[in-house]
Amino acid sequence: MIQVLAVDPNTQNGSADTTMTMILVGAVIALLLTGIISYDYQYAQRVAQEQQQVANRSEAKNLLMEVAKRQEAYFQKHKRYTTELDQLGYSDVEDWSVASPSGLYKVVVTSADDRTFTLVAEPQGDQLSDSKCGAFTYDKKGTAKSARGSDSTACW
């Protein structure tokens, strides 16, 4: 006895449609996951960069405090402050400024006389992208400011 198998053409097309739908759903899920991972990675990079900039700001503040301390020592001997960093004992003065240890800031004395001085730490290199604080200023009175924003406590 011979048996004839009947094939329903709708069943084959239905399986092909189901397979194609599954492939498309899988592709959409993969694209969504890729987008989420990419967004998370970019966000993590931004956060890491901001945290690094916050850490780098201590370099500017430390150098400003060091120069201010040297200004006070200079004042004790000469009864005036100076705009020349070499007179404060810095041997690596370049363009009227002295660089922080890793070169992320340069400090310059913007004004000095027999009563007061003002120092500015200007960002260099990667620190130029620090949109929150920018340059730092410090003066004889202990007034500490940042160039960007009025809230110096956020930067200092």
C-alpha positions as CSV (number, residue, x, y, z in Angstrom):
1,M,0.0,0.0,0.0
2,I,1.2,3.4,-0.9
3,Q,0.6,6.4,1.2
4,V,0.6,9.9,-0.2
5,L,1.5,12.7,2.1
6,A,-0.3,15.8,1.5
7,V,1.6,19.0,2.2
8,D,-0.3,22.1,3.1
9,P,1.3,25.1,1.4
10,N,-0.1,27.5,4.0
11,T,1.8,25.6,6.8
12,Q,5.2,26.1,5.1
13,N,4.5,29.8,4.6
14,G,3.3,30.2,8.1
15,S,6.5,28.7,9.4
16,A,8.6,31.0,7.2
17,D,6.6,34.0,8.4
18,T,7.0,32.9,12.0
19,T,10.8,32.4,11.5
20,M,11.1,35.8,9.9
21,T,9.1,37.5,12.7
22,M,11.4,35.8,15.3
23,I,14.5,37.0,13.4
24,L,13.1,40.6,13.3
25,V,12.2,40.6,16.9
26,G,15.7,39.3,17.8
27,A,17.3,42.0,15.7
28,V,15.2,44.7,17.3
29,I,16.1,43.5,20.8
30,A,19.8,43.3,19.8
31,L,19.6,46.9,18.5
32,L,17.9,48.1,21.7
33,L,20.5,46.5,23.9
34,T,23.3,48.0,21.8
35,G,21.8,51.4,22.1
36,I,21.4,51.1,25.9
37,I,25.0,49.8,26.3
38,S,26.3,52.6,24.1
39,Y,24.4,55.2,26.0
40,D,25.6,53.8,29.4
41,Y,29.2,53.7,28.1
42,Q,29.0,57.4,27.0
43,Y,27.4,58.4,30.3
44,A,30.1,56.6,32.2
45,Q,32.8,58.3,30.2
46,R,31.3,61.7,30.9
47,V,31.0,61.0,34.6
48,A,34.6,59.7,34.7
49,Q,35.8,62.8,32.9
50,E,34.0,65.1,35.3
51,Q,35.4,63.2,38.3
52,Q,38.9,63.5,36.9
53,Q,38.4,67.2,36.4
54,V,37.3,67.6,40.0
55,A,40.4,65.7,41.2
56,N,42.6,67.8,38.9
57,R,41.3,71.0,40.4
58,S,43.2,70.3,43.6
59,E,46.4,70.8,41.6
60,A,45.4,74.4,40.9
61,K,44.4,75.0,44.5
62,N,47.6,73.5,45.9
63,L,49.8,75.6,43.6
64,L,47.8,78.8,44.4
65,M,48.3,78.1,48.1
66,E,52.0,77.4,47.7
67,V,52.5,80.7,45.7
68,A,50.5,82.6,48.3
69,K,52.7,81.2,51.0
70,R,55.8,82.3,49.1
71,Q,54.3,85.7,48.6
72,E,53.9,86.1,52.4
73,A,57.5,85.0,53.0
74,Y,58.6,87.5,50.4
75,F,56.6,90.2,52.0
76,Q,58.2,89.6,55.4
77,K,61.6,90.4,53.9
78,H,60.8,93.1,51.4
79,K,57.6,94.7,52.8
80,R,55.8,94.3,49.4
81,Y,54.5,91.5,47.2
82,T,55.9,90.7,43.8
83,T,54.6,89.9,40.3
84,E,57.8,88.0,39.4
85,L,57.6,84.3,40.3
86,D,61.4,83.9,40.1
87,Q,61.7,86.3,43.1
88,L,59.6,83.8,45.0
89,G,62.1,81.0,44.4
90,Y,60.7,79.4,41.3
91,S,63.3,78.4,38.7
92,D,61.0,77.1,36.1
93,V,59.1,80.3,35.3
94,E,57.9,80.4,31.7
95,D,55.8,83.2,30.2
96,W,55.5,84.9,33.6
97,S,53.9,81.7,35.0
98,V,54.7,78.5,36.8
99,A,53.1,75.2,35.9
100,S,51.5,72.7,38.3
101,P,53.2,69.3,38.7
102,S,51.3,67.6,35.8
103,G,51.0,70.8,33.7
104,L,47.2,71.0,34.0
105,Y,47.4,74.6,35.3
106,K,49.7,77.6,35.1
107,V,49.7,80.1,37.9
108,V,50.5,83.8,37.2
109,V,50.6,86.8,39.6
110,T,48.2,89.2,37.9
111,S,48.8,92.0,40.4
112,A,51.0,92.8,43.4
113,D,52.0,95.9,45.4
114,D,52.8,96.8,49.0
115,R,49.4,95.8,50.3
116,T,48.0,92.9,48.3
117,F,48.4,90.3,45.5
118,T,46.2,88.4,43.1
119,L,47.0,85.0,41.7
120,V,45.3,83.2,38.8
121,A,45.6,79.5,37.9
122,E,44.6,79.0,34.3
123,P,43.7,75.5,33.0
124,Q,45.8,73.8,30.4
125,G,45.4,70.8,28.2
126,D,42.6,68.4,29.1
127,Q,41.6,70.7,31.9
128,L,40.5,73.3,29.4
129,S,37.3,71.3,29.0
130,D,36.3,71.9,32.7
131,S,33.2,73.9,32.0
132,K,32.2,74.1,35.6
133,C,35.2,76.0,37.1
134,G,37.7,77.2,34.5
135,A,40.4,79.4,36.0
136,F,40.9,79.9,39.7
137,T,41.8,83.2,41.4
138,Y,43.1,83.7,44.9
139,D,44.1,87.0,46.6
140,K,45.8,88.3,49.8
141,K,42.5,88.4,51.6
142,G,42.0,84.7,51.0
143,T,39.2,85.3,48.5
144,A,38.9,82.2,46.3
145,K,36.9,82.3,43.1
146,S,36.5,80.4,39.9
147,A,36.1,82.0,36.5
148,R,32.9,80.2,35.6
149,G,29.9,80.4,37.8
150,S,29.3,82.4,40.9
151,D,29.3,79.6,43.4
152,S,32.9,79.3,44.3
153,T,32.2,76.7,46.9
154,A,31.4,74.2,44.1
155,C,34.9,74.6,42.8
156,W,36.9,75.4,46.0
